[in-house]
Structures are given as C-alpha cells and as structure tokens.
C-alpha cells in the first residue's frame, strides 16, 4: 500500500521536487480513503482533515443554495488535490465534496502540511504558485458564469474537457455539467444539439467528439 501512495505523490505537483525517500517518509503520515459513486467525502462547515489527493476516480466540489440546488465548483480526477485552503488556515471545509465514481484517495493531515510549509521554503513557494493558479481558475469561472451565454460556457467546457481528462469519464453526466455551468440538463442537451448543427461537434454513442475546433473556439470566444 505504501508503494501505491508513493506513486500517487509522484504525480502531484506539490511534491514533484521530492525524492523517493522523502515521499516514502511522507506516505507514512497519510490516510487512505475509499468511496463509492454518490458518497459524500465531507460537508461544508465540518472540521478539515487535511489536503486530499486523488489516486484514482472522479469527484466534485460543490455548494448548495438555500433551495438545495447544487452548483459544482470543480470537477477533479486522478492526481488532483483539493481542500488545501482548509488544511492551511485550520478552518472548516469551505465547500462540500462528493464522489462521482468509485474513488480512492489519500489525506495529508493539516498539521503535516503546515509543518512542511514552515520548514521547507521551496515547498512553500510551490504551494503559493499552485494556489495562485487555482485562484485564477476561479476568477475565470466567475467571468464565464456572469459574462457569457450558456452556449459559450459549454463550448469552453468542451475545449477544457479535451485537454483535461478529469472533466470527463465516469460520473461526469450532463446533470453534473449543468450544475457546473449554472444551467439545466435540458439546456445542456439543447445547446449540444445547437453545437452539432453548427458543425463544431458530433455524437458517437455516448461520446461527444469535436469535429471542428475552429468553430468551437469561435463560439467559445477564445
């Protein structure tokens, strides 16, 4: 099992500069978790266990509005990390997390992460750099939701899917995509047909294939 977590750590950007003995030492402090599709990893407001690292599977980070409607903030997959903020500031979980597929992951306890930052300047800088990138991503997401149409948002998402396997695969349904794009599954289906009619995509059974990236980029306004 330790070999498995060491391999998982080798794929995480935070630990890319660590040698194998150091990863092995870190692996001894980590906690293995396993979830089935639909299970909740943690709830917003609960105490933070630490930083989570996905070994294999798909998960969603989401918020619920007062009516219980879900908005998916992030879709994550193999090698991705999440809940760094709660682990770093010692506060509660800032959002909910749920498994979209059968998922295996590891938790690096908050105290271990905080100690690494306090004692390793290069690691601390890497954390700042990675979190800065995630903040940029959230700013872009807010821009998409507030300034662009559903068709533009969906075109951008399809382009992101093509580049990032974490945004597709088991559990990433049209309902999940709709919750991520702040729309409805019916609207997603209708908009996909409009993109097909425009010649940007085609359907291959349950797969969406980009047939003309130039058209999709134009619709995405990129």
Biotite code that builds the C-alpha atoms (Angstrom):
import biotite.structure as struc

atoms = struc.array([
    struc.Atom([0.000, 0.000, 0.000], chain_id="A", res_id=1, res_name="UNK", atom_name="CA", element="C"),
    struc.Atom([2.877, 2.396, 0.734], chain_id="A", res_id=2, res_name="UNK", atom_name="CA", element="C"),
    struc.Atom([4.199, 1.894, -2.801], chain_id="A", res_id=3, res_name="UNK", atom_name="CA", element="C"),
    struc.Atom([0.789, 2.979, -4.089], chain_id="A", res_id=4, res_name="UNK", atom_name="CA", element="C"),
    struc.Atom([0.726, 6.238, -2.148], chain_id="A", res_id=5, res_name="UNK", atom_name="CA", element="C"),
    struc.Atom([4.347, 6.987, -3.081], chain_id="A", res_id=6, res_name="UNK", atom_name="CA", element="C"),
    struc.Atom([3.355, 6.613, -6.736], chain_id="A", res_id=7, res_name="UNK", atom_name="CA", element="C"),
    struc.Atom([0.342, 8.889, -6.144], chain_id="A", res_id=8, res_name="UNK", atom_name="CA", element="C"),
    struc.Atom([2.578, 11.522, -4.547], chain_id="A", res_id=9, res_name="UNK", atom_name="CA", element="C"),
    struc.Atom([4.957, 11.428, -7.515], chain_id="A", res_id=10, res_name="UNK", atom_name="CA", element="C"),
    struc.Atom([2.119, 12.674, -9.750], chain_id="A", res_id=11, res_name="UNK", atom_name="CA", element="C"),
    struc.Atom([1.232, 15.633, -7.501], chain_id="A", res_id=12, res_name="UNK", atom_name="CA", element="C"),
    struc.Atom([2.790, 18.944, -8.480], chain_id="A", res_id=13, res_name="UNK", atom_name="CA", element="C"),
    struc.Atom([3.437, 19.947, -4.854], chain_id="A", res_id=14, res_name="UNK", atom_name="CA", element="C"),
    struc.Atom([5.817, 17.018, -4.373], chain_id="A", res_id=15, res_name="UNK", atom_name="CA", element="C"),
    struc.Atom([7.479, 16.957, -7.788], chain_id="A", res_id=16, res_name="UNK", atom_name="CA", element="C"),
    struc.Atom([10.842, 18.006, -6.310], chain_id="A", res_id=17, res_name="UNK", atom_name="CA", element="C"),
    struc.Atom([10.760, 15.393, -3.514], chain_id="A", res_id=18, res_name="UNK", atom_name="CA", element="C"),
    struc.Atom([12.974, 12.329, -3.928], chain_id="A", res_id=19, res_name="UNK", atom_name="CA", element="C"),
    struc.Atom([11.529, 8.870, -3.286], chain_id="A", res_id=20, res_name="UNK", atom_name="CA", element="C"),
    struc.Atom([12.835, 8.514, 0.306], chain_id="A", res_id=21, res_name="UNK", atom_name="CA", element="C"),
    struc.Atom([11.169, 11.802, 1.225], chain_id="A", res_id=22, res_name="UNK", atom_name="CA", element="C"),
    struc.Atom([7.916, 10.748, -0.444], chain_id="A", res_id=23, res_name="UNK", atom_name="CA", element="C"),
    struc.Atom([8.109, 7.456, 1.457], chain_id="A", res_id=24, res_name="UNK", atom_name="CA", element="C"),
    struc.Atom([8.510, 9.336, 4.731], chain_id="A", res_id=25, res_name="UNK", atom_name="CA", element="C"),
    struc.Atom([5.500, 11.491, 3.868], chain_id="A", res_id=26, res_name="UNK", atom_name="CA", element="C"),
    struc.Atom([3.461, 8.437, 2.854], chain_id="A", res_id=27, res_name="UNK", atom_name="CA", element="C"),
    struc.Atom([3.679, 7.101, 6.384], chain_id="A", res_id=28, res_name="UNK", atom_name="CA", element="C"),
    struc.Atom([1.669, 10.084, 7.620], chain_id="A", res_id=29, res_name="UNK", atom_name="CA", element="C"),
    struc.Atom([-1.134, 9.831, 5.061], chain_id="A", res_id=30, res_name="UNK", atom_name="CA", element="C"),
    struc.Atom([-4.606, 8.335, 5.462], chain_id="A", res_id=31, res_name="UNK", atom_name="CA", element="C"),
    struc.Atom([-6.225, 6.199, 2.747], chain_id="A", res_id=32, res_name="UNK", atom_name="CA", element="C"),
    struc.Atom([-9.906, 6.755, 1.891], chain_id="A", res_id=33, res_name="UNK", atom_name="CA", element="C"),
    struc.Atom([-12.231, 4.875, -0.462], chain_id="A", res_id=34, res_name="UNK", atom_name="CA", element="C"),
    struc.Atom([-15.669, 5.972, -1.681], chain_id="A", res_id=35, res_name="UNK", atom_name="CA", element="C"),
    struc.Atom([-18.404, 4.644, -3.947], chain_id="A", res_id=36, res_name="UNK", atom_name="CA", element="C"),
    struc.Atom([-20.305, 6.749, -6.513], chain_id="A", res_id=37, res_name="UNK", atom_name="CA", element="C"),
    struc.Atom([-22.683, 9.153, -4.793], chain_id="A", res_id=38, res_name="UNK", atom_name="CA", element="C"),
    struc.Atom([-20.978, 9.028, -1.397], chain_id="A", res_id=39, res_name="UNK", atom_name="CA", element="C"),
    struc.Atom([-20.112, 12.247, 0.428], chain_id="A", res_id=40, res_name="UNK", atom_name="CA", element="C"),
    struc.Atom([-16.457, 12.838, 1.266], chain_id="A", res_id=41, res_name="UNK", atom_name="CA", element="C"),
    struc.Atom([-17.113, 15.768, 3.557], chain_id="A", res_id=42, res_name="UNK", atom_name="CA", element="C"),
    struc.Atom([-19.576, 18.589, 4.180], chain_id="A", res_id=43, res_name="UNK", atom_name="CA", element="C"),
    struc.Atom([-19.133, 22.327, 4.147], chain_id="A", res_id=44, res_name="UNK", atom_name="CA", element="C"),
    struc.Atom([-18.569, 23.627, 7.666], chain_id="A", res_id=45, res_name="UNK", atom_name="CA", element="C"),
    struc.Atom([-17.158, 20.379, 9.070], chain_id="A", res_id=46, res_name="UNK", atom_name="CA", element="C"),
    struc.Atom([-13.626, 20.376, 10.509], chain_id="A", res_id=47, res_name="UNK", atom_name="CA", element="C"),
    struc.Atom([-10.932, 19.968, 7.871], chain_id="A", res_id=48, res_name="UNK", atom_name="CA", element="C"),
    struc.Atom([-8.954, 16.718, 7.943], chain_id="A", res_id=49, res_name="UNK", atom_name="CA", element="C"),
    struc.Atom([-6.238, 17.931, 5.604], chain_id="A", res_id=50, res_name="UNK", atom_name="CA", element="C"),
    struc.Atom([-5.321, 18.171, 1.934], chain_id="A", res_id=51, res_name="UNK", atom_name="CA", element="C"),
    struc.Atom([-6.859, 15.445, -0.242], chain_id="A", res_id=52, res_name="UNK", atom_name="CA", element="C"),
    struc.Atom([-5.052, 13.728, -3.119], chain_id="A", res_id=53, res_name="UNK", atom_name="CA", element="C"),
    struc.Atom([-6.981, 11.664, -5.666], chain_id="A", res_id=54, res_name="UNK", atom_name="CA", element="C"),
    struc.Atom([-5.235, 8.419, -6.571], chain_id="A", res_id=55, res_name="UNK", atom_name="CA", element="C"),
    struc.Atom([-7.974, 7.248, -8.909], chain_id="A", res_id=56, res_name="UNK", atom_name="CA", element="C"),
    struc.Atom([-11.539, 8.358, -9.635], chain_id="A", res_id=57, res_name="UNK", atom_name="CA", element="C"),
    struc.Atom([-13.694, 11.436, -10.160], chain_id="A", res_id=58, res_name="UNK", atom_name="CA", element="C"),
    struc.Atom([-15.061, 13.816, -7.517], chain_id="A", res_id=59, res_name="UNK", atom_name="CA", element="C"),
    struc.Atom([-16.960, 17.091, -7.423], chain_id="A", res_id=60, res_name="UNK", atom_name="CA", element="C"),
    struc.Atom([-16.573, 20.106, -5.150], chain_id="A", res_id=61, res_name="UNK", atom_name="CA", element="C"),
    struc.Atom([-19.946, 21.784, -4.768], chain_id="A", res_id=62, res_name="UNK", atom_name="CA", element="C"),
    struc.Atom([-22.131, 24.279, -2.918], chain_id="A", res_id=63, res_name="UNK", atom_name="CA", element="C"),
    struc.Atom([-25.862, 24.098, -2.166], chain_id="A", res_id=64, res_name="UNK", atom_name="CA", element="C"),
    struc.Atom([-28.153, 27.106, -2.360], chain_id="A", res_id=65, res_name="UNK", atom_name="CA", element="C"),
    struc.Atom([-30.972, 27.648, 0.188], chain_id="A", res_id=66, res_name="UNK", atom_name="CA", element="C"),
    struc.Atom([-33.309, 25.569, -2.017], chain_id="A", res_id=67, res_name="UNK", atom_name="CA", element="C"),
    struc.Atom([-30.908, 22.632, -2.002], chain_id="A", res_id=68, res_name="UNK", atom_name="CA", element="C"),
    struc.Atom([-29.874, 23.149, -5.621], chain_id="A", res_id=69, res_name="UNK", atom_name="CA", element="C"),
    struc.Atom([-26.326, 22.168, -6.395], chain_id="A", res_id=70, res_name="UNK", atom_name="CA", element="C"),
    struc.Atom([-23.624, 24.236, -8.059], chain_id="A", res_id=71, res_name="UNK", atom_name="CA", element="C"),
    struc.Atom([-20.465, 22.333, -8.957], chain_id="A", res_id=72, res_name="UNK", atom_name="CA", element="C"),
    struc.Atom([-17.381, 24.478, -8.399], chain_id="A", res_id=73, res_name="UNK", atom_name="CA", element="C"),
    struc.Atom([-14.786, 21.975, -9.596], chain_id="A", res_id=74, res_name="UNK", atom_name="CA", element="C"),
    struc.Atom([-14.561, 18.550, -11.220], chain_id="A", res_id=75, res_name="UNK", atom_name="CA", element="C"),
    struc.Atom([-11.412, 16.651, -10.275], chain_id="A", res_id=76, res_name="UNK", atom_name="CA", element="C"),
    struc.Atom([-9.694, 13.388, -11.192], chain_id="A", res_id=77, res_name="UNK", atom_name="CA", element="C"),
    struc.Atom([-6.524, 11.321, -10.937], chain_id="A", res_id=78, res_name="UNK", atom_name="CA", element="C"),
    struc.Atom([-3.620, 13.217, -9.375], chain_id="A", res_id=79, res_name="UNK", atom_name="CA", element="C"),
    struc.Atom([-5.650, 16.294, -8.452], chain_id="A", res_id=80, res_name="UNK", atom_name="CA", element="C"),
    struc.Atom([-5.614, 17.829, -4.979], chain_id="A", res_id=81, res_name="UNK", atom_name="CA", element="C"),
    struc.Atom([-8.279, 19.745, -3.088], chain_id="A", res_id=82, res_name="UNK", atom_name="CA", element="C"),
    struc.Atom([-9.207, 21.376, 0.229], chain_id="A", res_id=83, res_name="UNK", atom_name="CA", element="C"),
    struc.Atom([-5.801, 22.992, 0.582], chain_id="A", res_id=84, res_name="UNK", atom_name="CA", element="C"),
    struc.Atom([-7.334, 26.191, 1.989], chain_id="A", res_id=85, res_name="UNK", atom_name="CA", element="C"),
    struc.Atom([-8.990, 24.466, 4.932], chain_id="A", res_id=86, res_name="UNK", atom_name="CA", element="C"),
    struc.Atom([-5.818, 22.491, 5.596], chain_id="A", res_id=87, res_name="UNK", atom_name="CA", element="C"),
    struc.Atom([-3.673, 25.622, 5.563], chain_id="A", res_id=88, res_name="UNK", atom_name="CA", element="C"),
    struc.Atom([-5.797, 28.020, 7.605], chain_id="A", res_id=89, res_name="UNK", atom_name="CA", element="C"),
    struc.Atom([-7.143, 25.450, 10.059], chain_id="A", res_id=90, res_name="UNK", atom_name="CA", element="C"),
    struc.Atom([-10.707, 26.482, 9.309], chain_id="A", res_id=91, res_name="UNK", atom_name="CA", element="C"),
    struc.Atom([-13.727, 24.443, 8.338], chain_id="A", res_id=92, res_name="UNK", atom_name="CA", element="C"),
    struc.Atom([-14.288, 22.871, 4.931], chain_id="A", res_id=93, res_name="UNK", atom_name="CA", element="C"),
    struc.Atom([-15.239, 25.731, 2.558], chain_id="A", res_id=94, res_name="UNK", atom_name="CA", element="C"),
    struc.Atom([-17.465, 23.513, 0.373], chain_id="A", res_id=95, res_name="UNK", atom_name="CA", element="C"),
    struc.Atom([-18.912, 20.009, 0.024], chain_id="A", res_id=96, res_name="UNK", atom_name="CA", element="C"),
    struc.Atom([-17.179, 17.132, -1.766], chain_id="A", res_id=97, res_name="UNK", atom_name="CA", element="C"),
    struc.Atom([-18.779, 14.043, -3.289], chain_id="A", res_id=98, res_name="UNK", atom_name="CA", element="C"),
    struc.Atom([-17.648, 11.023, -5.301], chain_id="A", res_id=99, res_name="UNK", atom_name="CA", element="C"),
    struc.Atom([-18.819, 10.811, -8.917], chain_id="A", res_id=100, res_name="UNK", atom_name="CA", element="C"),
    struc.Atom([-17.224, 7.390, -9.428], chain_id="A", res_id=101, res_name="UNK", atom_name="CA", element="C"),
    struc.Atom([-15.558, 4.754, -7.313], chain_id="A", res_id=102, res_name="UNK", atom_name="CA", element="C"),
    struc.Atom([-12.689, 6.740, -5.888], chain_id="A", res_id=103, res_name="UNK", atom_name="CA", element="C"),
    struc.Atom([-9.501, 6.043, -3.940], chain_id="A", res_id=104, res_name="UNK", atom_name="CA", element="C"),
    struc.Atom([-7.678, 8.949, -2.349], chain_id="A", res_id=105, res_name="UNK", atom_name="CA", element="C"),
    struc.Atom([-5.300, 9.967, 0.390], chain_id="A", res_id=106, res_name="UNK", atom_name="CA", element="C"),
    struc.Atom([-5.454, 12.675, 3.048], chain_id="A", res_id=107, res_name="UNK", atom_name="CA", element="C"),
    struc.Atom([-2.351, 14.559, 4.107], chain_id="A", res_id=108, res_name="UNK", atom_name="CA", element="C"),
    struc.Atom([-3.189, 15.797, 7.632], chain_id="A", res_id=109, res_name="UNK", atom_name="CA", element="C"),
    struc.Atom([-3.281, 19.572, 8.111], chain_id="A", res_id=110, res_name="UNK", atom_name="CA", element="C"),
    struc.Atom([-0.507, 19.514, 10.718], chain_id="A", res_id=111, res_name="UNK", atom_name="CA", element="C"),
    struc.Atom([1.843, 17.692, 8.332], chain_id="A", res_id=112, res_name="UNK", atom_name="CA", element="C"),
    struc.Atom([1.138, 20.142, 5.508], chain_id="A", res_id=113, res_name="UNK", atom_name="CA", element="C"),
    struc.Atom([1.607, 23.154, 7.762], chain_id="A", res_id=114, res_name="UNK", atom_name="CA", element="C"),
    struc.Atom([4.909, 21.777, 9.073], chain_id="A", res_id=115, res_name="UNK", atom_name="CA", element="C"),
    struc.Atom([6.199, 21.272, 5.531], chain_id="A", res_id=116, res_name="UNK", atom_name="CA", element="C"),
    struc.Atom([5.439, 24.896, 4.711], chain_id="A", res_id=117, res_name="UNK", atom_name="CA", element="C"),
    struc.Atom([7.123, 26.122, 7.900], chain_id="A", res_id=118, res_name="UNK", atom_name="CA", element="C"),
    struc.Atom([10.318, 24.125, 7.315], chain_id="A", res_id=119, res_name="UNK", atom_name="CA", element="C"),
    struc.Atom([10.725, 23.996, 3.523], chain_id="A", res_id=120, res_name="UNK", atom_name="CA", element="C"),
    struc.Atom([10.872, 27.339, 1.687], chain_id="A", res_id=121, res_name="UNK", atom_name="CA", element="C"),
    struc.Atom([10.866, 25.761, -1.779], chain_id="A", res_id=122, res_name="UNK", atom_name="CA", element="C"),
    struc.Atom([7.784, 23.734, -0.918], chain_id="A", res_id=123, res_name="UNK", atom_name="CA", element="C"),
    struc.Atom([6.060, 26.825, 0.491], chain_id="A", res_id=124, res_name="UNK", atom_name="CA", element="C"),
    struc.Atom([6.748, 28.716, -2.752], chain_id="A", res_id=125, res_name="UNK", atom_name="CA", element="C"),
    struc.Atom([5.357, 25.813, -4.789], chain_id="A", res_id=126, res_name="UNK", atom_name="CA", element="C"),
    struc.Atom([2.161, 25.892, -2.699], chain_id="A", res_id=127, res_name="UNK", atom_name="CA", element="C"),
    struc.Atom([1.794, 29.641, -3.329], chain_id="A", res_id=128, res_name="UNK", atom_name="CA", element="C"),
    struc.Atom([2.298, 29.144, -7.071], chain_id="A", res_id=129, res_name="UNK", atom_name="CA", element="C"),
    struc.Atom([-0.199, 26.291, -7.352], chain_id="A", res_id=130, res_name="UNK", atom_name="CA", element="C"),
    struc.Atom([-2.842, 28.048, -5.260], chain_id="A", res_id=131, res_name="UNK", atom_name="CA", element="C"),
    struc.Atom([-2.373, 31.207, -7.334], chain_id="A", res_id=132, res_name="UNK", atom_name="CA", element="C"),
    struc.Atom([-3.193, 29.165, -10.426], chain_id="A", res_id=133, res_name="UNK", atom_name="CA", element="C"),
    struc.Atom([-6.323, 27.814, -8.759], chain_id="A", res_id=134, res_name="UNK", atom_name="CA", element="C"),
    struc.Atom([-7.437, 31.346, -7.831], chain_id="A", res_id=135, res_name="UNK", atom_name="CA", element="C"),
    struc.Atom([-7.003, 32.380, -11.471], chain_id="A", res_id=136, res_name="UNK", atom_name="CA", element="C"),
    struc.Atom([-9.167, 29.438, -12.454], chain_id="A", res_id=137, res_name="UNK", atom_name="CA", element="C"),
    struc.Atom([-11.933, 30.520, -10.075], chain_id="A", res_id=138, res_name="UNK", atom_name="CA", element="C"),
    struc.Atom([-11.774, 34.087, -11.429], chain_id="A", res_id=139, res_name="UNK", atom_name="CA", element="C"),
    struc.Atom([-12.156, 32.715, -14.961], chain_id="A", res_id=140, res_name="UNK", atom_name="CA", element="C"),
    struc.Atom([-15.086, 30.597, -13.820], chain_id="A", res_id=141, res_name="UNK", atom_name="CA", element="C"),
    struc.Atom([-16.842, 33.626, -12.322], chain_id="A", res_id=142, res_name="UNK", atom_name="CA", element="C"),
    struc.Atom([-16.228, 35.514, -15.578], chain_id="A", res_id=143, res_name="UNK", atom_name="CA", element="C"),
    struc.Atom([-17.756, 32.678, -17.611], chain_id="A", res_id=144, res_name="UNK", atom_name="CA", element="C"),
    struc.Atom([-20.860, 32.481, -15.428], chain_id="A", res_id=145, res_name="UNK", atom_name="CA", element="C"),
    struc.Atom([-21.520, 36.211, -15.331], chain_id="A", res_id=146, res_name="UNK", atom_name="CA", element="C"),
    struc.Atom([-20.496, 37.437, -18.787], chain_id="A", res_id=147, res_name="UNK", atom_name="CA", element="C"),
    struc.Atom([-21.188, 34.664, -21.297], chain_id="A", res_id=148, res_name="UNK", atom_name="CA", element="C"),
    struc.Atom([-24.126, 32.681, -22.656], chain_id="A", res_id=149, res_name="UNK", atom_name="CA", element="C"),
    struc.Atom([-24.722, 29.004, -21.955], chain_id="A", res_id=150, res_name="UNK", atom_name="CA", element="C"),
    struc.Atom([-23.529, 28.147, -25.457], chain_id="A", res_id=151, res_name="UNK", atom_name="CA", element="C"),
    struc.Atom([-20.245, 29.975, -24.920], chain_id="A", res_id=152, res_name="UNK", atom_name="CA", element="C"),
    struc.Atom([-19.808, 28.414, -21.485], chain_id="A", res_id=153, res_name="UNK", atom_name="CA", element="C"),
    struc.Atom([-20.490, 24.934, -22.845], chain_id="A", res_id=154, res_name="UNK", atom_name="CA", element="C"),
    struc.Atom([-18.112, 25.429, -25.780], chain_id="A", res_id=155, res_name="UNK", atom_name="CA", element="C"),
    struc.Atom([-15.382, 26.449, -23.333], chain_id="A", res_id=156, res_name="UNK", atom_name="CA", element="C"),
    struc.Atom([-16.124, 23.441, -21.149], chain_id="A", res_id=157, res_name="UNK", atom_name="CA", element="C"),
    struc.Atom([-15.870, 21.034, -24.098], chain_id="A", res_id=158, res_name="UNK", atom_name="CA", element="C"),
    struc.Atom([-12.496, 22.505, -25.024], chain_id="A", res_id=159, res_name="UNK", atom_name="CA", element="C"),
    struc.Atom([-11.355, 22.110, -21.420], chain_id="A", res_id=160, res_name="UNK", atom_name="CA", element="C"),
    struc.Atom([-12.597, 18.507, -21.425], chain_id="A", res_id=161, res_name="UNK", atom_name="CA", element="C"),
    struc.Atom([-10.459, 17.748, -24.457], chain_id="A", res_id=162, res_name="UNK", atom_name="CA", element="C"),
    struc.Atom([-7.381, 18.998, -22.591], chain_id="A", res_id=163, res_name="UNK", atom_name="CA", element="C"),
    struc.Atom([-8.160, 17.705, -19.092], chain_id="A", res_id=164, res_name="UNK", atom_name="CA", element="C"),
    struc.Atom([-9.286, 14.074, -18.565], chain_id="A", res_id=165, res_name="UNK", atom_name="CA", element="C"),
    struc.Atom([-10.538, 14.996, -15.069], chain_id="A", res_id=166, res_name="UNK", atom_name="CA", element="C"),
    struc.Atom([-13.508, 16.782, -16.678], chain_id="A", res_id=167, res_name="UNK", atom_name="CA", element="C"),
    struc.Atom([-14.850, 13.643, -18.361], chain_id="A", res_id=168, res_name="UNK", atom_name="CA", element="C"),
    struc.Atom([-15.237, 9.970, -17.606], chain_id="A", res_id=169, res_name="UNK", atom_name="CA", element="C"),
    struc.Atom([-17.315, 8.060, -15.055], chain_id="A", res_id=170, res_name="UNK", atom_name="CA", element="C"),
    struc.Atom([-19.852, 10.150, -13.186], chain_id="A", res_id=171, res_name="UNK", atom_name="CA", element="C"),
    struc.Atom([-19.476, 13.308, -15.279], chain_id="A", res_id=172, res_name="UNK", atom_name="CA", element="C"),
    struc.Atom([-23.049, 13.326, -16.565], chain_id="A", res_id=173, res_name="UNK", atom_name="CA", element="C"),
    struc.Atom([-24.971, 16.077, -18.306], chain_id="A", res_id=174, res_name="UNK", atom_name="CA", element="C"),
    struc.Atom([-26.600, 16.845, -14.964], chain_id="A", res_id=175, res_name="UNK", atom_name="CA", element="C"),
    struc.Atom([-23.138, 17.312, -13.435], chain_id="A", res_id=176, res_name="UNK", atom_name="CA", element="C"),
    struc.Atom([-22.049, 19.531, -16.318], chain_id="A", res_id=177, res_name="UNK", atom_name="CA", element="C"),
    struc.Atom([-25.248, 21.557, -15.980], chain_id="A", res_id=178, res_name="UNK", atom_name="CA", element="C"),
    struc.Atom([-24.600, 22.081, -12.263], chain_id="A", res_id=179, res_name="UNK", atom_name="CA", element="C"),
    struc.Atom([-21.076, 23.233, -13.135], chain_id="A", res_id=180, res_name="UNK", atom_name="CA", element="C"),
    struc.Atom([-22.281, 25.686, -15.796], chain_id="A", res_id=181, res_name="UNK", atom_name="CA", element="C"),
    struc.Atom([-25.219, 27.049, -13.744], chain_id="A", res_id=182, res_name="UNK", atom_name="CA", element="C"),
    struc.Atom([-27.897, 25.785, -16.109], chain_id="A", res_id=183, res_name="UNK", atom_name="CA", element="C"),
    struc.Atom([-30.194, 22.758, -16.507], chain_id="A", res_id=184, res_name="UNK", atom_name="CA", element="C"),
    struc.Atom([-29.565, 19.319, -18.070], chain_id="A", res_id=185, res_name="UNK", atom_name="CA", element="C"),
    struc.Atom([-32.263, 20.070, -20.679], chain_id="A", res_id=186, res_name="UNK", atom_name="CA", element="C"),
    struc.Atom([-30.493, 23.285, -21.658], chain_id="A", res_id=187, res_name="UNK", atom_name="CA", element="C"),
    struc.Atom([-27.186, 21.425, -21.929], chain_id="A", res_id=188, res_name="UNK", atom_name="CA", element="C"),
    struc.Atom([-28.800, 18.843, -24.233], chain_id="A", res_id=189, res_name="UNK", atom_name="CA", element="C"),
    struc.Atom([-30.407, 21.545, -26.392], chain_id="A", res_id=190, res_name="UNK", atom_name="CA", element="C"),
    struc.Atom([-27.170, 23.516, -26.609], chain_id="A", res_id=191, res_name="UNK", atom_name="CA", element="C"),
    struc.Atom([-25.189, 20.403, -27.557], chain_id="A", res_id=192, res_name="UNK", atom_name="CA", element="C"),
    struc.Atom([-27.593, 19.878, -30.472], chain_id="A", res_id=193, res_name="UNK", atom_name="CA", element="C"),
    struc.Atom([-27.054, 23.512, -31.491], chain_id="A", res_id=194, res_name="UNK", atom_name="CA", element="C"),
    struc.Atom([-23.276, 22.960, -31.439], chain_id="A", res_id=195, res_name="UNK", atom_name="CA", element="C"),
    struc.Atom([-23.752, 19.838, -33.544], chain_id="A", res_id=196, res_name="UNK", atom_name="CA", element="C"),
    struc.Atom([-25.841, 21.799, -36.042], chain_id="A", res_id=197, res_name="UNK", atom_name="CA", element="C"),
    struc.Atom([-23.091, 24.419, -36.208], chain_id="A", res_id=198, res_name="UNK", atom_name="CA", element="C"),
    struc.Atom([-20.616, 21.700, -37.206], chain_id="A", res_id=199, res_name="UNK", atom_name="CA", element="C"),
    struc.Atom([-18.486, 22.051, -34.062], chain_id="A", res_id=200, res_name="UNK", atom_name="CA", element="C"),
    struc.Atom([-19.173, 18.600, -32.582], chain_id="A", res_id=201, res_name="UNK", atom_name="CA", element="C"),
    struc.Atom([-20.760, 15.243, -33.336], chain_id="A", res_id=202, res_name="UNK", atom_name="CA", element="C"),
    struc.Atom([-22.117, 12.451, -31.175], chain_id="A", res_id=203, res_name="UNK", atom_name="CA", element="C"),
    struc.Atom([-20.546, 8.996, -31.183], chain_id="A", res_id=204, res_name="UNK", atom_name="CA", element="C"),
    struc.Atom([-22.899, 6.947, -28.999], chain_id="A", res_id=205, res_name="UNK", atom_name="CA", element="C"),
    struc.Atom([-22.353, 8.468, -25.552], chain_id="A", res_id=206, res_name="UNK", atom_name="CA", element="C"),
    struc.Atom([-19.237, 10.367, -26.591], chain_id="A", res_id=207, res_name="UNK", atom_name="CA", element="C"),
    struc.Atom([-19.009, 13.968, -27.789], chain_id="A", res_id=208, res_name="UNK", atom_name="CA", element="C"),
    struc.Atom([-16.376, 14.415, -30.485], chain_id="A", res_id=209, res_name="UNK", atom_name="CA", element="C"),
    struc.Atom([-15.029, 17.818, -31.510], chain_id="A", res_id=210, res_name="UNK", atom_name="CA", element="C"),
    struc.Atom([-15.177, 17.880, -35.312], chain_id="A", res_id=211, res_name="UNK", atom_name="CA", element="C"),
    struc.Atom([-14.107, 21.465, -35.965], chain_id="A", res_id=212, res_name="UNK", atom_name="CA", element="C"),
    struc.Atom([-12.064, 23.091, -33.242], chain_id="A", res_id=213, res_name="UNK", atom_name="CA", element="C"),
    struc.Atom([-12.028, 26.432, -35.069], chain_id="A", res_id=214, res_name="UNK", atom_name="CA", element="C"),
    struc.Atom([-15.803, 26.674, -34.926], chain_id="A", res_id=215, res_name="UNK", atom_name="CA", element="C"),
    struc.Atom([-15.838, 25.686, -31.263], chain_id="A", res_id=216, res_name="UNK", atom_name="CA", element="C"),
    struc.Atom([-13.124, 28.247, -30.447], chain_id="A", res_id=217, res_name="UNK", atom_name="CA", element="C"),
    struc.Atom([-15.141, 30.930, -32.221], chain_id="A", res_id=218, res_name="UNK", atom_name="CA", element="C"),
    struc.Atom([-18.277, 30.076, -30.230], chain_id="A", res_id=219, res_name="UNK", atom_name="CA", element="C"),
    struc.Atom([-16.173, 29.981, -27.054], chain_id="A", res_id=220, res_name="UNK", atom_name="CA", element="C"),
    struc.Atom([-14.810, 33.438, -27.920], chain_id="A", res_id=221, res_name="UNK", atom_name="CA", element="C"),
    struc.Atom([-11.246, 32.291, -27.428], chain_id="A", res_id=222, res_name="UNK", atom_name="CA", element="C"),
])
